[in-house]
Amino acid sequence: MRAVQQVVTGADGEMIARFLDLEGLPSTIAVAWAGVTMLQLSPGELLVVRSTDPDSVRDFGVWCRATGNELVRRTERTERRGTHRFVFAMRRRGERASAEVPSSRRTAATASWARDHIRR
């Protein structure tokens, strides 16, 4: 039970998303980690969080609505051992999102990024 943080960059070296693996941690701790990490991102950048706590579905939805961040995607997968894995892709709120990052790039990055990390 530890938090692992990674940064994913595109071919141009620009950050596409930051990834937090918070499996095994309670959702309250996961939301706190996400909040601190989100402050390190620029408006429009993605934060992808992986969690195993079923309460994280509710908690991340509430947190995004309360903070104004966008919950772009949520996926759920059940492993063979009965473990649930939840992946949340969230975009930091802000005005620069649409001006700096083309929407086609945002959508493609979110979809492929989430797919890659669901398989783990």
The first five atom37 places (N, CA, C, CB, O) and aatype in JSON, in Angstrom:
{
  "aatype": [12, 1, 0, 19, 5, 5, 19, 19, 16, 7, 0, 3, 7, 6, 12, 9, 0, 1, 13, 10, 3, 10, 6, 7, 10, 14, 15, 16, 9, 0, 19, 0, 17, 0, 7, 19, 16, 12, 10, 5, 10, 15, 14, 7, 6, 10, 10, 19, 19, 1, 15, 16, 3, 14, 3, 15, 19, 1, 3, 13, 7, 19, 17, 4, 1, 0, 16, 7, 2, 6, 10, 19, 1, 1, 16, 6, 1, 16, 6, 1, 1, 7, 16, 8, 1, 13, 19, 13, 0, 12, 1, 1, 1, 7, 6, 1, 0, 15, 0, 6, 19, 14, 15, 15, 1, 1, 16, 0, 0, 16, 0, 15, 17, 0, 1, 3, 8, 9, 1, 1],
  "atom_mask": [
    [1, 1, 1, 1, 1],
    [1, 1, 1, 1, 1],
    [1, 1, 1, 1, 1],
    [1, 1, 1, 1, 1],
    [1, 1, 1, 1, 1],
    [1, 1, 1, 1, 1],
    [1, 1, 1, 1, 1],
    [1, 1, 1, 1, 1],
    [1, 1, 1, 1, 1],
    [1, 1, 1, 0, 1],
    [1, 1, 1, 1, 1],
    [1, 1, 1, 1, 1],
    [1, 1, 1, 0, 1],
    [1, 1, 1, 1, 1],
    [1, 1, 1, 1, 1],
    [1, 1, 1, 1, 1],
    [1, 1, 1, 1, 1],
    [1, 1, 1, 1, 1],
    [1, 1, 1, 1, 1],
    [1, 1, 1, 1, 1],
    [1, 1, 1, 1, 1],
    [1, 1, 1, 1, 1],
    [1, 1, 1, 1, 1],
    [1, 1, 1, 0, 1],
    [1, 1, 1, 1, 1],
    [1, 1, 1, 1, 1],
    [1, 1, 1, 1, 1],
    [1, 1, 1, 1, 1],
    [1, 1, 1, 1, 1],
    [1, 1, 1, 1, 1],
    [1, 1, 1, 1, 1],
    [1, 1, 1, 1, 1],
    [1, 1, 1, 1, 1],
    [1, 1, 1, 1, 1],
    [1, 1, 1, 0, 1],
    [1, 1, 1, 1, 1],
    [1, 1, 1, 1, 1],
    [1, 1, 1, 1, 1],
    [1, 1, 1, 1, 1],
    [1, 1, 1, 1, 1],
    [1, 1, 1, 1, 1],
    [1, 1, 1, 1, 1],
    [1, 1, 1, 1, 1],
    [1, 1, 1, 0, 1],
    [1, 1, 1, 1, 1],
    [1, 1, 1, 1, 1],
    [1, 1, 1, 1, 1],
    [1, 1, 1, 1, 1],
    [1, 1, 1, 1, 1],
    [1, 1, 1, 1, 1],
    [1, 1, 1, 1, 1],
    [1, 1, 1, 1, 1],
    [1, 1, 1, 1, 1],
    [1, 1, 1, 1, 1],
    [1, 1, 1, 1, 1],
    [1, 1, 1, 1, 1],
    [1, 1, 1, 1, 1],
    [1, 1, 1, 1, 1],
    [1, 1, 1, 1, 1],
    [1, 1, 1, 1, 1],
    [1, 1, 1, 0, 1],
    [1, 1, 1, 1, 1],
    [1, 1, 1, 1, 1],
    [1, 1, 1, 1, 1],
    [1, 1, 1, 1, 1],
    [1, 1, 1, 1, 1],
    [1, 1, 1, 1, 1],
    [1, 1, 1, 0, 1],
    [1, 1, 1, 1, 1],
    [1, 1, 1, 1, 1],
    [1, 1, 1, 1, 1],
    [1, 1, 1, 1, 1],
    [1, 1, 1, 1, 1],
    [1, 1, 1, 1, 1],
    [1, 1, 1, 1, 1],
    [1, 1, 1, 1, 1],
    [1, 1, 1, 1, 1],
    [1, 1, 1, 1, 1],
    [1, 1, 1, 1, 1],
    [1, 1, 1, 1, 1],
    [1, 1, 1, 1, 1],
    [1, 1, 1, 0, 1],
    [1, 1, 1, 1, 1],
    [1, 1, 1, 1, 1],
    [1, 1, 1, 1, 1],
    [1, 1, 1, 1, 1],
    [1, 1, 1, 1, 1],
    [1, 1, 1, 1, 1],
    [1, 1, 1, 1, 1],
    [1, 1, 1, 1, 1],
    [1, 1, 1, 1, 1],
    [1, 1, 1, 1, 1],
    [1, 1, 1, 1, 1],
    [1, 1, 1, 0, 1],
    [1, 1, 1, 1, 1],
    [1, 1, 1, 1, 1],
    [1, 1, 1, 1, 1],
    [1, 1, 1, 1, 1],
    [1, 1, 1, 1, 1],
    [1, 1, 1, 1, 1],
    [1, 1, 1, 1, 1],
    [1, 1, 1, 1, 1],
    [1, 1, 1, 1, 1],
    [1, 1, 1, 1, 1],
    [1, 1, 1, 1, 1],
    [1, 1, 1, 1, 1],
    [1, 1, 1, 1, 1],
    [1, 1, 1, 1, 1],
    [1, 1, 1, 1, 1],
    [1, 1, 1, 1, 1],
    [1, 1, 1, 1, 1],
    [1, 1, 1, 1, 1],
    [1, 1, 1, 1, 1],
    [1, 1, 1, 1, 1],
    [1, 1, 1, 1, 1],
    [1, 1, 1, 1, 1],
    [1, 1, 1, 1, 1],
    [1, 1, 1, 1, 1],
    [1, 1, 1, 1, 1],
    [1, 1, 1, 1, 1]
  ],
  "atom_positions": [
    [[0.83, -1.17, 0.0], [0.0, 0.0, 0.0], [0.88, 1.24, 0.0], [-0.95, 0.0, 1.2], [1.23, 1.77, 1.05]],
    [[1.22, 1.68, -1.2], [1.99, 2.91, -1.33], [1.55, 3.61, -2.6], [3.51, 2.63, -1.35], [1.02, 2.99, -3.52]],
    [[1.76, 4.88, -2.64], [1.4, 5.66, -3.82], [2.57, 5.69, -4.78], [0.98, 7.1, -3.42], [3.71, 5.95, -4.39]],
    [[2.29, 5.42, -6.04], [3.31, 5.47, -7.08], [2.86, 6.52, -8.08], [3.52, 4.06, -7.77], [1.72, 6.51, -8.54]],
    [[3.76, 7.43, -8.42], [3.43, 8.52, -9.33], [4.33, 8.44, -10.56], [3.59, 9.88, -8.62], [5.54, 8.27, -10.45]],
    [[3.73, 8.58, -11.74], [4.46, 8.58, -12.99], [3.97, 9.73, -13.86], [4.3, 7.22, -13.73], [2.83, 10.17, -13.73]],
    [[4.84, 10.2, -14.72], [4.47, 11.23, -15.69], [4.58, 10.61, -17.07], [5.38, 12.5, -15.56], [5.6, 10.0, -17.41]],
    [[3.55, 10.78, -17.88], [3.55, 10.26, -19.25], [3.7, 11.44, -20.19], [2.24, 9.45, -19.56], [2.95, 12.41, -20.11]],
    [[4.68, 11.36, -21.08], [4.92, 12.43, -22.03], [4.66, 11.95, -23.45], [6.36, 12.96, -21.9], [4.74, 10.76, -23.74]],
    [[4.35, 12.89, -24.32], [4.13, 12.58, -25.73], [5.45, 12.57, -26.48], [0.0, 0.0, 0.0], [6.52, 12.74, -25.89]],
    [[5.37, 12.36, -27.77], [6.56, 12.31, -28.61], [7.31, 13.64, -28.61], [6.19, 11.92, -30.03], [8.53, 13.67, -28.8]],
    [[6.59, 14.73, -28.4], [7.21, 16.05, -28.4], [7.81, 16.41, -27.03], [6.2, 17.11, -28.79], [8.36, 17.5, -26.86]],
    [[7.71, 15.49, -26.07], [8.28, 15.73, -24.73], [7.34, 16.45, -23.79], [0.0, 0.0, 0.0], [7.68, 16.65, -22.63]],
    [[6.17, 16.85, -24.27], [5.2, 17.53, -23.43], [4.46, 16.52, -22.58], [4.23, 18.34, -24.28], [4.2, 15.39, -23.01]],
    [[4.12, 16.92, -21.36], [3.38, 16.02, -20.47], [1.97, 15.82, -21.0], [3.35, 16.57, -19.03], [1.26, 16.79, -21.29]],
    [[1.57, 14.57, -21.11], [0.21, 14.23, -21.5], [-0.63, 14.03, -20.25], [0.18, 12.96, -22.4], [-1.75, 14.53, -20.16]],
    [[-0.09, 13.3, -19.29], [-0.85, 13.01, -18.08], [0.08, 12.63, -16.96], [-1.87, 11.9, -18.33], [1.22, 12.22, -17.18]],
    [[-0.42, 12.76, -15.75], [0.28, 12.26, -14.58], [-0.56, 11.1, -14.06], [0.48, 13.39, -13.47], [-1.79, 11.17, -14.05]],
    [[0.09, 10.05, -13.64], [-0.58, 8.82, -13.22], [-0.28, 8.54, -11.75], [-0.14, 7.63, -14.1], [0.88, 8.58, -11.32]],
    [[-1.32, 8.25, -10.99], [-1.18, 7.86, -9.58], [-1.73, 6.46, -9.4], [-1.9, 8.86, -8.64], [-2.9, 6.21, -9.69]],
    [[-0.9, 5.55, -8.93], [-1.34, 4.2, -8.6], [-1.56, 4.18, -7.1], [-0.3, 3.11, -9.06], [-0.59, 4.15, -6.33]],
    [[-2.81, 4.18, -6.68], [-3.17, 4.25, -5.26], [-3.91, 3.0, -4.81], [-4.01, 5.49, -4.98], [-4.76, 3.05, -3.92]],
    [[-3.6, 1.88, -5.44], [-4.27, 0.63, -5.09], [-3.95, 0.25, -3.65], [-3.84, -0.51, -6.05], [-2.81, 0.36, -3.2]],
    [[-4.97, -0.2, -2.95], [-4.8, -0.63, -1.57], [-5.0, 0.47, -0.55], [0.0, 0.0, 0.0], [-5.07, 0.2, 0.65]],
    [[-5.11, 1.71, -1.0], [-5.32, 2.83, -0.08], [-6.8, 3.16, 0.0], [-4.5, 4.07, -0.53], [-7.53, 2.98, -0.98]],
    [[-7.27, 3.63, 1.16], [-8.68, 4.03, 1.26], [-8.98, 5.22, 0.34], [-9.04, 4.39, 2.73], [-8.08, 6.0, 0.02]],
    [[-10.23, 5.34, -0.07], [-10.58, 6.39, -1.02], [-10.33, 7.79, -0.47], [-12.04, 6.26, -1.42], [-10.01, 8.69, -1.24]],
    [[-10.45, 7.98, 0.82], [-10.19, 9.31, 1.38], [-8.73, 9.72, 1.17], [-10.53, 9.33, 2.88], [-8.45, 10.88, 0.87]],
    [[-7.82, 8.77, 1.32], [-6.41, 9.04, 1.09], [-6.16, 9.25, -0.41], [-5.52, 7.88, 1.63], [-5.38, 10.12, -0.79]],
    [[-6.83, 8.46, -1.25], [-6.67, 8.59, -2.7], [-7.13, 9.97, -3.17], [-7.45, 7.5, -3.42], [-6.46, 10.58, -4.01]],
    [[-8.25, 10.45, -2.66], [-8.76, 11.77, -3.04], [-7.79, 12.86, -2.56], [-10.17, 12.0, -2.46], [-7.56, 13.84, -3.27]],
    [[-7.23, 12.69, -1.37], [-6.26, 13.67, -0.86], [-5.02, 13.72, -1.76], [-5.86, 13.32, 0.59], [-4.53, 14.8, -2.09]],
    [[-4.51, 12.55, -2.14], [-3.34, 12.49, -3.05], [-3.68, 13.16, -4.38], [-2.9, 11.02, -3.28], [-2.88, 13.93, -4.91]],
    [[-4.87, 12.87, -4.9], [-5.28, 13.45, -6.17], [-5.37, 14.97, -6.07], [-6.62, 12.87, -6.62], [-4.97, 15.68, -6.99]],
    [[-5.89, 15.46, -4.96], [-6.0, 16.9, -4.76], [-4.66, 17.59, -4.75], [0.0, 0.0, 0.0], [-4.49, 18.64, -5.38]],
    [[-3.7, 17.03, -4.05], [-2.36, 17.61, -4.0], [-1.69, 17.53, -5.37], [-1.49, 16.88, -2.95], [-1.05, 18.49, -5.81]],
    [[-1.84, 16.4, -6.03], [-1.22, 16.22, -7.35], [-1.86, 17.14, -8.38], [-1.33, 14.76, -7.81], [-1.17, 17.69, -9.24]],
    [[-3.17, 17.32, -8.32], [-3.87, 18.18, -9.28], [-3.35, 19.61, -9.21], [-5.38, 18.15, -9.01], [-3.31, 20.3, -10.23]],
    [[-2.96, 20.06, -8.04], [-2.42, 21.41, -7.89], [-1.09, 21.59, -8.63], [-2.24, 21.74, -6.41], [-0.71, 22.71, -8.95]],
    [[-0.4, 20.5, -8.89], [0.88, 20.56, -9.6], [0.71, 20.6, -11.11], [1.73, 19.36, -9.22], [1.68, 20.86, -11.84]],
    [[-0.51, 20.36, -11.59], [-0.78, 20.33, -13.03], [-1.22, 21.7, -13.53], [-1.85, 19.3, -13.35], [-1.72, 22.53, -12.77]],
    [[-1.01, 21.92, -14.81], [-1.51, 23.13, -15.45], [-2.96, 22.9, -15.85], [-0.64, 23.51, -16.7], [-3.38, 21.75, -16.0]],
    [[-3.73, 23.96, -16.01], [-5.11, 23.79, -16.45], [-5.18, 22.99, -17.75], [-5.79, 25.16, -16.64], [-4.41, 23.24, -18.68]],
    [[-6.11, 22.04, -17.8], [-6.29, 21.21, -18.98], [-5.5, 19.92, -18.99], [0.0, 0.0, 0.0], [-5.78, 19.04, -19.81]],
    [[-4.53, 19.77, -18.1], [-3.75, 18.54, -18.07], [-4.52, 17.44, -17.34], [-2.38, 18.77, -17.38], [-5.41, 17.7, -16.54]],
    [[-4.14, 16.2, -17.65], [-4.84, 15.03, -17.12], [-4.15, 14.44, -15.91], [-4.97, 13.98, -18.18], [-2.93, 14.42, -15.8]],
    [[-4.98, 13.94, -15.0], [-4.52, 13.13, -13.88], [-5.29, 11.82, -13.97], [-4.74, 13.86, -12.49], [-6.52, 11.82, -14.01]],
    [[-4.57, 10.71, -14.01], [-5.2, 9.39, -14.05], [-4.87, 8.7, -12.74], [-4.7, 8.54, -15.29], [-3.71, 8.6, -12.36]],
    [[-5.91, 8.22, -12.06], [-5.76, 7.59, -10.75], [-6.29, 6.17, -10.83], [-6.49, 8.4, -9.64], [-7.37, 5.93, -11.36]],
    [[-5.51, 5.24, -10.29], [-5.95, 3.84, -10.2], [-6.16, 3.52, -8.73], [-4.9, 2.86, -10.86], [-5.29, 3.78, -7.9]],
    [[-7.32, 2.95, -8.41], [-7.69, 2.67, -7.02], [-8.38, 1.31, -6.95], [-8.6, 3.79, -6.44], [-8.89, 0.8, -7.95]],
    [[-8.4, 0.73, -5.75], [-9.12, -0.53, -5.54], [-10.27, -0.37, -4.55], [-8.16, -1.6, -5.05], [-11.01, -1.33, -4.32]],
    [[-10.44, 0.79, -3.97], [-11.5, 1.03, -2.99], [-12.81, 1.34, -3.72], [-11.11, 2.19, -2.03], [-12.87, 2.31, -4.47]],
    [[-13.87, 0.53, -3.51], [-15.14, 0.79, -4.18], [-15.73, 2.16, -3.85], [-16.14, -0.28, -3.81], [-16.46, 2.72, -4.67]],
    [[-15.43, 2.7, -2.69], [-15.94, 4.02, -2.33], [-15.33, 5.13, -3.18], [-15.66, 4.3, -0.87], [-15.86, 6.24, -3.21]],
    [[-14.23, 4.84, -3.87], [-13.57, 5.86, -4.69], [-14.47, 6.29, -5.85], [-12.24, 5.33, -5.22], [-14.33, 7.41, -6.34]],
    [[-15.37, 5.44, -6.3], [-16.28, 5.81, -7.39], [-17.12, 7.01, -6.97], [-17.21, 4.61, -7.78], [-17.22, 8.0, -7.69]],
    [[-17.71, 6.92, -5.81], [-18.51, 8.02, -5.29], [-17.64, 9.22, -4.93], [-19.31, 7.56, -4.06], [-17.96, 10.36, -5.28]],
    [[-16.54, 8.96, -4.23], [-15.71, 10.04, -3.71], [-15.06, 10.88, -4.81], [-14.65, 9.48, -2.82], [-15.01, 12.1, -4.69]],
    [[-14.57, 10.25, -5.87], [-13.96, 11.02, -6.95], [-15.0, 11.81, -7.73], [-13.19, 10.1, -7.9], [-14.73, 12.92, -8.19]],
    [[-16.19, 11.25, -7.9], [-17.27, 12.0, -8.55], [-17.64, 13.24, -7.77], [0.0, 0.0, 0.0], [-17.79, 14.32, -8.35]],
    [[-17.8, 13.09, -6.46], [-18.14, 14.23, -5.61], [-17.01, 15.25, -5.6], [-18.44, 13.76, -4.17], [-17.25, 16.45, -5.68]],
    [[-15.78, 14.76, -5.5], [-14.62, 15.66, -5.46], [-14.51, 16.48, -6.74], [-13.33, 14.86, -5.22], [-14.24, 17.68, -6.69]],
    [[-14.71, 15.85, -7.89], [-14.63, 16.57, -9.16], [-15.72, 17.65, -9.25], [-14.75, 15.6, -10.35], [-15.46, 18.77, -9.69]],
    [[-16.94, 17.31, -8.85], [-18.01, 18.31, -8.88], [-17.72, 19.45, -7.93], [-19.36, 17.67, -8.53], [-17.98, 20.61, -8.25]],
    [[-17.18, 19.16, -6.76], [-16.91, 20.19, -5.76], [-15.75, 21.11, -6.16], [-16.6, 19.54, -4.42], [-15.76, 22.29, -5.83]],
    [[-14.77, 20.57, -6.87], [-13.59, 21.37, -7.21], [-13.67, 21.98, -8.61], [-12.35, 20.51, -7.12], [-12.88, 22.86, -8.94]],
    [[-14.61, 21.52, -9.43], [-14.72, 22.04, -10.79], [-13.84, 21.32, -11.79], [0.0, 0.0, 0.0], [-13.81, 21.69, -12.96]],
    [[-13.13, 20.3, -11.35], [-12.33, 19.5, -12.28], [-13.27, 18.56, -13.03], [-11.22, 18.69, -11.53], [-14.34, 18.2, -12.53]],
    [[-12.86, 18.16, -14.23], [-13.71, 17.33, -15.08], [-13.33, 15.85, -14.95], [-13.6, 17.77, -16.55], [-12.17, 15.48, -15.14]],
    [[-14.32, 15.03, -14.61], [-14.11, 13.58, -14.61], [-14.33, 13.13, -16.05], [-15.09, 12.83, -13.59], [-15.47, 13.0, -16.5]],
    [[-13.24, 12.9, -16.77], [-13.3, 12.59, -18.19], [-13.75, 11.16, -18.43], [-11.93, 12.82, -18.84], [-14.54, 10.89, -19.33]],
    [[-13.25, 10.26, -17.61], [-13.55, 8.84, -17.82], [-13.38, 8.07, -16.52], [-12.63, 8.25, -18.91], [-12.51, 8.37, -15.7]],
    [[-14.25, 7.07, -16.36], [-14.13, 6.16, -15.22], [-14.35, 4.76, -15.74], [-15.14, 6.51, -14.07], [-15.33, 4.5, -16.45]],
    [[-13.45, 3.86, -15.39], [-13.61, 2.47, -15.8], [-13.48, 1.58, -14.57], [-12.56, 2.08, -16.87], [-12.84, 1.93, -13.58]],
    [[-14.1, 0.43, -14.67], [-14.05, -0.54, -13.57], [-13.76, -1.91, -14.17], [-15.39, -0.56, -12.76], [-14.27, -2.28, -15.22]],
    [[-12.92, -2.63, -13.47], [-12.57, -3.97, -13.94], [-12.43, -4.88, -12.73], [-11.25, -3.95, -14.77], [-11.89, -4.48, -11.7]],
    [[-12.94, -6.1, -12.85], [-12.81, -7.09, -11.79], [-11.74, -8.09, -12.19], [-14.16, -7.79, -11.5], [-11.83, -8.71, -13.26]],
    [[-10.75, -8.25, -11.35], [-9.66, -9.19, -11.61], [-10.12, -10.61, -11.27], [-8.4, -8.8, -10.78], [-11.18, -10.81, -10.66]],
    [[-9.34, -11.57, -11.65], [-9.68, -12.98, -11.39], [-9.8, -13.28, -9.9], [-8.64, -13.89, -12.01], [-10.6, -14.12, -9.49]],
    [[-9.01, -12.61, -9.11], [-9.03, -12.86, -7.66], [-10.16, -12.12, -6.96], [-7.69, -12.45, -7.04], [-10.23, -12.12, -5.73]],
    [[-11.05, -11.49, -7.71], [-12.17, -10.77, -7.14], [-11.85, -9.33, -6.76], [0.0, 0.0, 0.0], [-12.7, -8.63, -6.2]],
    [[-10.65, -8.88, -7.05], [-10.27, -7.51, -6.75], [-10.85, -6.57, -7.8], [-8.73, -7.36, -6.69], [-10.75, -6.83, -9.0]],
    [[-11.45, -5.49, -7.34], [-11.97, -4.47, -8.26], [-10.88, -3.44, -8.48], [-13.26, -3.8, -7.7], [-10.19, -3.04, -7.54]],
    [[-10.73, -3.01, -9.71], [-9.77, -1.96, -10.05], [-10.54, -0.85, -10.76], [-8.59, -2.52, -10.96], [-11.25, -1.09, -11.74]],
    [[-10.39, 0.35, -10.24], [-11.06, 1.52, -10.78], [-10.0, 2.47, -11.34], [-11.94, 2.22, -9.71], [-8.98, 2.71, -10.7]],
    [[-10.26, 3.01, -12.52], [-9.35, 3.97, -13.13], [-10.16, 5.23, -13.45], [-8.66, 3.39, -14.43], [-11.2, 5.17, -14.1]],
    [[-9.66, 6.36, -12.97], [-10.31, 7.65, -13.17], [-9.38, 8.55, -13.96], [-10.69, 8.29, -11.8], [-8.21, 8.7, -13.61]],
    [[-9.88, 9.16, -15.02], [-9.13, 10.16, -15.77], [-9.81, 11.5, -15.51], [-9.06, 9.83, -17.32], [-11.0, 11.66, -15.8]],
    [[-9.06, 12.45, -14.96], [-9.63, 13.74, -14.58], [-8.8, 14.86, -15.2], [-9.68, 13.89, -13.04], [-7.57, 14.79, -15.25]],
    [[-9.47, 15.89, -15.67], [-8.8, 17.04, -16.27], [-8.89, 18.21, -15.3], [-9.44, 17.4, -17.66], [-9.94, 18.51, -14.75]],
    [[-7.74, 18.87, -15.11], [-7.73, 20.01, -14.21], [-8.53, 21.16, -14.81], [-6.29, 20.46, -13.92], [-8.45, 21.45, -16.01]],
    [[-9.31, 21.79, -13.97], [-10.13, 22.91, -14.44], [-9.24, 24.08, -14.84], [-11.14, 23.34, -13.34], [-8.1, 24.19, -14.39]],
    [[-9.77, 24.92, -15.67], [-9.04, 26.11, -16.07], [-9.4, 26.52, -17.48], [0.0, 0.0, 0.0], [-9.96, 25.75, -18.25]],
    [[-9.07, 27.74, -17.8], [-9.43, 28.31, -19.09], [-8.49, 27.91, -20.2], [-9.48, 29.79, -18.99], [-8.88, 27.93, -21.37]],
    [[-7.26, 27.55, -19.89], [-6.28, 27.27, -20.93], [-6.48, 25.91, -21.59], [-4.9, 27.35, -20.37], [-5.84, 25.63, -22.6]],
    [[-7.33, 25.07, -21.06], [-7.48, 23.71, -21.58], [-7.82, 23.67, -23.06], [-8.54, 22.99, -20.8], [-7.15, 22.97, -23.82]],
    [[-8.84, 24.4, -23.48], [-9.25, 24.32, -24.88], [-8.33, 25.11, -25.79], [-10.66, 24.81, -25.03], [-8.21, 24.77, -26.97]],
    [[-7.68, 26.13, -25.29], [-6.82, 26.96, -26.13], [-5.48, 26.29, -26.4], [-6.61, 28.31, -25.5], [-4.93, 26.44, -27.49]],
    [[-4.94, 25.57, -25.44], [-3.59, 25.03, -25.58], [-3.55, 23.6, -26.06], [-2.88, 25.13, -24.28], [-2.62, 23.21, -26.76]],
    [[-4.53, 22.8, -25.7], [-4.5, 21.38, -26.06], [-5.68, 21.1, -26.98], [-4.56, 20.48, -24.78], [-6.82, 21.18, -26.55]],
    [[-5.42, 20.76, -28.25], [-6.52, 20.46, -29.17], [-7.38, 19.34, -28.63], [-5.98, 20.1, -30.55], [-6.86, 18.38, -28.06]],
    [[-8.69, 19.43, -28.81], [-9.59, 18.43, -28.24], [-9.33, 17.04, -28.79], [-11.03, 18.82, -28.51], [-9.49, 16.07, -28.06]],
    [[-8.92, 16.9, -30.06], [-8.65, 15.58, -30.6], [-7.48, 14.93, -29.87], [-8.35, 15.66, -32.11], [-7.49, 13.72, -29.63]],
    [[-6.47, 15.72, -29.51], [-5.33, 15.18, -28.77], [-5.75, 14.79, -27.36], [-4.18, 16.2, -28.72], [-5.32, 13.75, -26.85]],
    [[-6.6, 15.61, -26.72], [-7.06, 15.3, -25.36], [-7.82, 13.99, -25.36], [-7.94, 16.43, -24.81], [-7.57, 13.14, -24.51]],
    [[-8.73, 13.8, -26.29], [-9.56, 12.6, -26.34], [-8.7, 11.36, -26.6], [-10.64, 12.73, -27.41], [-8.85, 10.35, -25.92]],
    [[-7.82, 11.43, -27.58], [-6.98, 10.29, -27.92], [-6.05, 9.93, -26.77], [-6.17, 10.57, -29.18], [-5.86, 8.75, -26.46]],
    [[-5.49, 10.92, -26.14], [-4.57, 10.66, -25.03], [-5.31, 10.01, -23.87], [-3.89, 11.96, -24.57], [-4.8, 9.08, -23.25]],
    [[-6.5, 10.49, -23.57], [-7.27, 9.94, -22.46], [-7.64, 8.49, -22.73], [-8.53, 10.78, -22.21], [-7.46, 7.63, -21.87]],
    [[-8.16, 8.22, -23.91], [-8.63, 6.87, -24.22], [-7.49, 5.87, -24.23], [-9.34, 6.86, -25.57], [-7.6, 4.81, -23.61]],
    [[-6.4, 6.17, -24.91], [-5.3, 5.21, -25.0], [-4.6, 5.07, -23.66], [-4.31, 5.62, -26.07], [-4.17, 3.97, -23.29]],
    [[-4.48, 6.14, -22.94], [-3.8, 6.12, -21.66], [-4.56, 5.26, -20.66], [-3.62, 7.53, -21.11], [-3.96, 4.43, -19.97]],
    [[-5.86, 5.46, -20.57], [-6.66, 4.67, -19.65], [-6.64, 3.2, -20.03], [-8.11, 5.18, -19.62], [-6.54, 2.33, -19.16]],
    [[-6.72, 2.89, -21.35], [-6.69, 1.51, -21.8], [-5.4, 0.83, -21.37], [-6.85, 1.44, -23.33], [-5.42, -0.3, -20.88]],
    [[-4.27, 1.51, -21.55], [-2.99, 0.93, -21.21], [-2.89, 0.6, -19.73], [-1.88, 1.86, -21.6], [-2.29, -0.41, -19.36]],
    [[-3.45, 1.43, -18.89], [-3.29, 1.23, -17.45], [-4.37, 0.34, -16.84], [-3.29, 2.55, -16.75], [-4.22, -0.09, -15.7]],
    [[-5.42, 0.07, -17.56], [-6.42, -0.87, -17.09], [-5.87, -2.29, -17.19], [-7.74, -0.74, -17.89], [-6.2, -3.15, -16.37]],
    [[-5.04, -2.54, -18.19], [-4.51, -3.88, -18.43], [-3.55, -4.34, -17.35], [-3.82, -3.94, -19.75], [-3.37, -5.54, -17.16]],
    [[-2.93, -3.43, -16.66], [-1.92, -3.81, -15.66], [-2.48, -4.6, -14.54], [-1.25, -2.6, -15.11], [-1.75, -4.99, -13.62]]
  ]
}
